[in-house]
Amino acid sequence: MSQFRAKRLDISGFINPRVIRDHTKRKVVEQYEPERQALRYIIRNTSLPQRMRAQAQLQLSQMHAYTRPTQIKNRCVAGGIARSVFRDFRMARYQFRLHALAGELPGVKKASW
């Protein structure tokens, strides 16, 4: 993991290590996505020789786990919680409620009828 972590983080206000790890995973997945797509294309292309396809499969399996998009988990950027996270805001429901009531989320207001 330390091979992927930036020397300086470009997002300030990290609260816990899980948020830092999530941020690192997102950046690494974004960086390696073209390479992974190319390898997957080679593996699925049946017109290529079997040896080349097997080598591509081996390369893909030997890539670091952080390069896989399945490693990314929706996590609250405010508290680092992984449960009940709204995708649009990347916040857990409690943090969302606090920020919405404080008026810090544009376009969000308390429903009343």
Secondary structure by P-SEA (a helix, b strand, c coil): ccccccccccccccccaaaaaaaaaaaaaaaaaaaaaaaaaaaacccccaaaaaaaaaaaaaccccccccccccccccccccccccccccccaaaaaaaaaacccccbbbbcc
